[in-house]
């Protein structure tokens, strides 16, 4: 989706982890982008705690909409 300035608007929905990581690090390949996003999440203790509270599963290949909301809240929108 685009706004009136032709800039991409971030949509809150479920994202494949690699897809969301690439939004936060568009200049990186998939693996380094994922590593960076995971590092940012681990360093933010409030975010890590909230993700654990809602049942985040690190083995799932998708961030659920509620997880994306928390990530965007604590890290800012990509």
VEXBA-593312 format. One record per residue: x, y, z of N, C-alpha, C in turn; residue in one letter; residue number from 1. Coordinates in steps of 0.2 Angstrom, whole numbers, always signed. Layout:
% residues N
<atom n_px="X" n_py="Y" n_pz="Z" ca_px="X" ca_py="Y" ca_pz="Z" c_px="X" c_py="Y" c_pz="Z" rest="A" nr="NUM"/>
...
END
This chain:
% residues 78
<atom n_px="+4" n_py="-6" n_pz="+0" ca_px="+0" ca_py="+0" ca_pz="+0" c_px="+4" c_py="+6" c_pz="+0" rest="X" nr="1"/>
<atom n_px="+2" n_py="+11" n_pz="-3" ca_px="+6" ca_py="+18" ca_pz="-4" c_px="+2" c_py="+23" c_pz="-1" rest="X" nr="2"/>
<atom n_px="+5" n_py="+28" n_pz="+2" ca_px="+2" ca_py="+34" ca_pz="+3" c_px="+2" c_py="+39" c_pz="-2" rest="X" nr="3"/>
<atom n_px="+0" n_py="+45" n_pz="-1" ca_px="-1" ca_py="+50" ca_pz="-7" c_px="+6" c_py="+53" c_pz="-9" rest="X" nr="4"/>
<atom n_px="+11" n_py="+52" n_pz="-5" ca_px="+18" ca_py="+54" ca_pz="-7" c_px="+22" c_py="+48" c_pz="-11" rest="X" nr="5"/>
<atom n_px="+18" n_py="+43" n_pz="-12" ca_px="+21" ca_py="+37" ca_pz="-16" c_px="+26" c_py="+33" c_pz="-11" rest="X" nr="6"/>
<atom n_px="+26" n_py="+34" n_pz="-5" ca_px="+30" ca_py="+30" ca_pz="+0" c_px="+26" c_py="+24" c_pz="+2" rest="X" nr="7"/>
<atom n_px="+30" n_py="+19" n_pz="+3" ca_px="+27" ca_py="+13" ca_pz="+6" c_px="+24" c_py="+14" c_pz="+13" rest="X" nr="8"/>
<atom n_px="+18" n_py="+11" n_pz="+14" ca_px="+15" ca_py="+12" ca_pz="+21" c_px="+16" c_py="+5" c_pz="+24" rest="X" nr="9"/>
<atom n_px="+18" n_py="+4" n_pz="+30" ca_px="+19" ca_py="-2" ca_pz="+33" c_px="+12" c_py="-5" c_pz="+35" rest="X" nr="10"/>
<atom n_px="+11" n_py="-11" n_pz="+34" ca_px="+4" ca_py="-14" ca_pz="+35" c_px="+5" c_py="-19" c_pz="+41" rest="X" nr="11"/>
<atom n_px="+1" n_py="-18" n_pz="+46" ca_px="+2" ca_py="-23" ca_pz="+52" c_px="-2" c_py="-30" c_pz="+50" rest="X" nr="12"/>
<atom n_px="+2" n_py="-35" n_pz="+49" ca_px="-1" ca_py="-41" ca_pz="+47" c_px="+4" c_py="-47" c_pz="+49" rest="X" nr="13"/>
<atom n_px="+3" n_py="-53" n_pz="+48" ca_px="+8" ca_py="-58" ca_pz="+49" c_px="+13" c_py="-58" c_pz="+43" rest="X" nr="14"/>
<atom n_px="+19" n_py="-59" n_pz="+45" ca_px="+25" ca_py="-58" ca_pz="+40" c_px="+29" c_py="-65" c_pz="+41" rest="X" nr="15"/>
<atom n_px="+32" n_py="-67" n_pz="+36" ca_px="+37" ca_py="-72" ca_pz="+36" c_px="+43" c_py="-69" c_pz="+40" rest="X" nr="16"/>
<atom n_px="+46" n_py="-72" n_pz="+44" ca_px="+52" ca_py="-69" ca_pz="+48" c_px="+57" c_py="-65" c_pz="+43" rest="X" nr="17"/>
<atom n_px="+59" n_py="-69" n_pz="+38" ca_px="+64" ca_py="-66" ca_pz="+33" c_px="+61" c_py="-60" c_pz="+30" rest="X" nr="18"/>
<atom n_px="+54" n_py="-60" n_pz="+28" ca_px="+51" ca_py="-54" ca_pz="+25" c_px="+51" c_py="-48" c_pz="+29" rest="X" nr="19"/>
<atom n_px="+50" n_py="-49" n_pz="+36" ca_px="+50" ca_py="-43" ca_pz="+40" c_px="+57" c_py="-41" c_pz="+41" rest="X" nr="20"/>
<atom n_px="+62" n_py="-46" n_pz="+42" ca_px="+69" ca_py="-44" ca_pz="+43" c_px="+71" c_py="-40" c_pz="+37" rest="X" nr="21"/>
<atom n_px="+69" n_py="-42" n_pz="+31" ca_px="+71" ca_py="-38" ca_pz="+25" c_px="+68" c_py="-31" c_pz="+25" rest="X" nr="22"/>
<atom n_px="+63" n_py="-30" n_pz="+28" ca_px="+60" ca_py="-23" ca_pz="+28" c_px="+64" c_py="-19" c_pz="+33" rest="X" nr="23"/>
<atom n_px="+66" n_py="-22" n_pz="+38" ca_px="+71" ca_py="-18" ca_pz="+43" c_px="+78" c_py="-17" c_pz="+40" rest="X" nr="24"/>
<atom n_px="+80" n_py="-21" n_pz="+36" ca_px="+87" ca_py="-21" ca_pz="+33" c_px="+87" c_py="-22" c_pz="+26" rest="X" nr="25"/>
<atom n_px="+84" n_py="-17" n_pz="+22" ca_px="+83" ca_py="-19" ca_pz="+15" c_px="+89" c_py="-20" c_pz="+11" rest="X" nr="26"/>
<atom n_px="+95" n_py="-17" n_pz="+13" ca_px="+101" ca_py="-18" ca_pz="+10" c_px="+105" c_py="-24" c_pz="+11" rest="X" nr="27"/>
<atom n_px="+102" n_py="-29" n_pz="+16" ca_px="+106" ca_py="-35" ca_pz="+17" c_px="+102" c_py="-41" c_pz="+14" rest="X" nr="28"/>
<atom n_px="+106" n_py="-46" n_pz="+14" ca_px="+103" ca_py="-53" ca_pz="+11" c_px="+99" c_py="-56" c_pz="+17" rest="X" nr="29"/>
<atom n_px="+96" n_py="-61" n_pz="+16" ca_px="+91" ca_py="-64" ca_pz="+21" c_px="+94" c_py="-66" c_pz="+27" rest="X" nr="30"/>
<atom n_px="+100" n_py="-69" n_pz="+27" ca_px="+103" ca_py="-72" ca_pz="+33" c_px="+105" c_py="-66" c_pz="+38" rest="X" nr="31"/>
<atom n_px="+109" n_py="-61" n_pz="+35" ca_px="+111" ca_py="-56" ca_pz="+39" c_px="+106" c_py="-51" c_pz="+42" rest="X" nr="32"/>
<atom n_px="+100" n_py="-51" n_pz="+38" ca_px="+95" ca_py="-47" ca_pz="+40" c_px="+91" c_py="-50" c_pz="+46" rest="X" nr="33"/>
<atom n_px="+90" n_py="-57" n_pz="+45" ca_px="+87" ca_py="-60" ca_pz="+51" c_px="+91" c_py="-60" c_pz="+57" rest="X" nr="34"/>
<atom n_px="+98" n_py="-61" n_pz="+56" ca_px="+102" ca_py="-60" ca_pz="+62" c_px="+102" c_py="-53" c_pz="+65" rest="X" nr="35"/>
<atom n_px="+102" n_py="-48" n_pz="+61" ca_px="+101" ca_py="-41" ca_pz="+64" c_px="+95" c_py="-40" c_pz="+68" rest="X" nr="36"/>
<atom n_px="+89" n_py="-43" n_pz="+65" ca_px="+83" ca_py="-42" ca_pz="+68" c_px="+82" c_py="-46" c_pz="+75" rest="X" nr="37"/>
<atom n_px="+85" n_py="-52" n_pz="+75" ca_px="+85" ca_py="-56" ca_pz="+81" c_px="+89" c_py="-53" c_pz="+86" rest="X" nr="38"/>
<atom n_px="+95" n_py="-50" n_pz="+84" ca_px="+99" ca_py="-46" ca_pz="+89" c_px="+96" c_py="-40" c_pz="+92" rest="X" nr="39"/>
<atom n_px="+92" n_py="-36" n_pz="+88" ca_px="+88" ca_py="-31" ca_pz="+90" c_px="+83" c_py="-33" c_pz="+95" rest="X" nr="40"/>
<atom n_px="+80" n_py="-38" n_pz="+94" ca_px="+74" ca_py="-41" ca_pz="+98" c_px="+77" c_py="-43" c_pz="+105" rest="X" nr="41"/>
<atom n_px="+83" n_py="-47" n_pz="+104" ca_px="+86" ca_py="-49" ca_pz="+111" c_px="+89" c_py="-44" c_pz="+115" rest="X" nr="42"/>
<atom n_px="+91" n_py="-38" n_pz="+112" ca_px="+94" ca_py="-33" ca_pz="+116" c_px="+89" c_py="-29" c_pz="+119" rest="X" nr="43"/>
<atom n_px="+82" n_py="-29" n_pz="+116" ca_px="+77" ca_py="-25" ca_pz="+119" c_px="+73" c_py="-30" c_pz="+124" rest="X" nr="44"/>
<atom n_px="+75" n_py="-29" n_pz="+130" ca_px="+72" ca_py="-34" ca_pz="+135" c_px="+64" c_py="-33" c_pz="+136" rest="X" nr="45"/>
<atom n_px="+62" n_py="-27" n_pz="+136" ca_px="+55" ca_py="-26" ca_pz="+136" c_px="+51" c_py="-29" c_pz="+130" rest="X" nr="46"/>
<atom n_px="+54" n_py="-29" n_pz="+124" ca_px="+51" ca_py="-32" ca_pz="+119" c_px="+51" c_py="-40" c_pz="+120" rest="X" nr="47"/>
<atom n_px="+57" n_py="-42" n_pz="+122" ca_px="+58" ca_py="-49" ca_pz="+123" c_px="+53" c_py="-52" c_pz="+128" rest="X" nr="48"/>
<atom n_px="+52" n_py="-48" n_pz="+133" ca_px="+47" ca_py="-50" ca_pz="+138" c_px="+40" c_py="-50" c_pz="+136" rest="X" nr="49"/>
<atom n_px="+38" n_py="-45" n_pz="+132" ca_px="+31" ca_py="-45" ca_pz="+129" c_px="+30" c_py="-51" c_pz="+124" rest="X" nr="50"/>
<atom n_px="+35" n_py="-52" n_pz="+120" ca_px="+35" ca_py="-58" ca_pz="+115" c_px="+34" c_py="-64" c_pz="+119" rest="X" nr="51"/>
<atom n_px="+38" n_py="-65" n_pz="+124" ca_px="+37" ca_py="-71" ca_pz="+128" c_px="+30" c_py="-72" c_pz="+132" rest="X" nr="52"/>
<atom n_px="+28" n_py="-66" n_pz="+134" ca_px="+21" ca_py="-66" ca_pz="+137" c_px="+16" c_py="-68" c_pz="+133" rest="X" nr="53"/>
<atom n_px="+16" n_py="-66" n_pz="+126" ca_px="+11" ca_py="-68" ca_pz="+122" c_px="+12" c_py="-75" c_pz="+118" rest="X" nr="54"/>
<atom n_px="+17" n_py="-78" n_pz="+120" ca_px="+18" ca_py="-85" ca_pz="+118" c_px="+22" c_py="-86" c_pz="+111" rest="X" nr="55"/>
<atom n_px="+27" n_py="-81" n_pz="+110" ca_px="+31" ca_py="-81" ca_pz="+104" c_px="+35" c_py="-88" c_pz="+104" rest="X" nr="56"/>
<atom n_px="+35" n_py="-91" n_pz="+98" ca_px="+38" ca_py="-97" ca_pz="+97" c_px="+44" c_py="-96" c_pz="+92" rest="X" nr="57"/>
<atom n_px="+50" n_py="-96" n_pz="+94" ca_px="+56" ca_py="-94" ca_pz="+90" c_px="+57" c_py="-99" c_pz="+84" rest="X" nr="58"/>
<atom n_px="+54" n_py="-105" n_pz="+85" ca_px="+55" ca_py="-110" ca_pz="+79" c_px="+50" c_py="-109" c_pz="+74" rest="X" nr="59"/>
<atom n_px="+45" n_py="-105" n_pz="+75" ca_px="+40" ca_py="-104" ca_pz="+69" c_px="+43" c_py="-99" c_pz="+64" rest="X" nr="60"/>
<atom n_px="+41" n_py="-100" n_pz="+58" ca_px="+44" ca_py="-96" ca_pz="+52" c_px="+40" c_py="-90" c_pz="+51" rest="X" nr="61"/>
<atom n_px="+35" n_py="-88" n_pz="+55" ca_px="+31" ca_py="-83" ca_pz="+54" c_px="+30" c_py="-79" c_pz="+60" rest="X" nr="62"/>
<atom n_px="+31" n_py="-72" n_pz="+60" ca_px="+29" ca_py="-68" ca_pz="+65" c_px="+21" c_py="-66" c_pz="+65" rest="X" nr="63"/>
<atom n_px="+17" n_py="-68" n_pz="+70" ca_px="+10" ca_py="-67" ca_pz="+70" c_px="+9" c_py="-59" c_pz="+70" rest="X" nr="64"/>
<atom n_px="+3" n_py="-57" n_pz="+68" ca_px="+1" ca_py="-50" ca_pz="+68" c_px="+2" c_py="-47" c_pz="+75" rest="X" nr="65"/>
<atom n_px="+1" n_py="-50" n_pz="+80" ca_px="+2" ca_py="-47" ca_pz="+87" c_px="+9" c_py="-46" c_pz="+88" rest="X" nr="66"/>
<atom n_px="+13" n_py="-51" n_pz="+86" ca_px="+21" ca_py="-50" ca_pz="+87" c_px="+23" c_py="-45" c_pz="+83" rest="X" nr="67"/>
<atom n_px="+21" n_py="-44" n_pz="+77" ca_px="+23" ca_py="-38" ca_pz="+72" c_px="+21" c_py="-32" c_pz="+76" rest="X" nr="68"/>
<atom n_px="+15" n_py="-31" n_pz="+79" ca_px="+13" ca_py="-25" ca_pz="+82" c_px="+18" c_py="-23" c_pz="+88" rest="X" nr="69"/>
<atom n_px="+20" n_py="-28" n_pz="+91" ca_px="+25" ca_py="-27" ca_pz="+97" c_px="+32" c_py="-25" c_pz="+94" rest="X" nr="70"/>
<atom n_px="+34" n_py="-29" n_pz="+89" ca_px="+40" ca_py="-27" ca_pz="+86" c_px="+40" c_py="-20" c_pz="+83" rest="X" nr="71"/>
<atom n_px="+35" n_py="-18" n_pz="+80" ca_px="+35" ca_py="-11" ca_pz="+77" c_px="+34" c_py="-6" c_pz="+83" rest="X" nr="72"/>
<atom n_px="+31" n_py="-8" n_pz="+88" ca_px="+30" ca_py="-3" ca_pz="+94" c_px="+37" c_py="-2" c_pz="+97" rest="X" nr="73"/>
<atom n_px="+41" n_py="-7" n_pz="+98" ca_px="+47" ca_py="-6" ca_pz="+102" c_px="+53" c_py="-4" c_pz="+97" rest="X" nr="74"/>
<atom n_px="+53" n_py="-6" n_pz="+91" ca_px="+58" ca_py="-5" ca_pz="+87" c_px="+57" c_py="+1" c_pz="+81" rest="X" nr="75"/>
<atom n_px="+50" n_py="+3" n_pz="+81" ca_px="+48" ca_py="+7" ca_pz="+76" c_px="+46" c_py="+3" c_pz="+70" rest="X" nr="76"/>
<atom n_px="+42" n_py="+7" n_pz="+66" ca_px="+40" ca_py="+3" ca_pz="+59" c_px="+46" c_py="+3" c_pz="+55" rest="X" nr="77"/>
<atom n_px="+47" n_py="-2" n_pz="+51" ca_px="+52" ca_py="-2" ca_pz="+46" c_px="+52" c_py="+3" c_pz="+40" rest="X" nr="78"/>
END
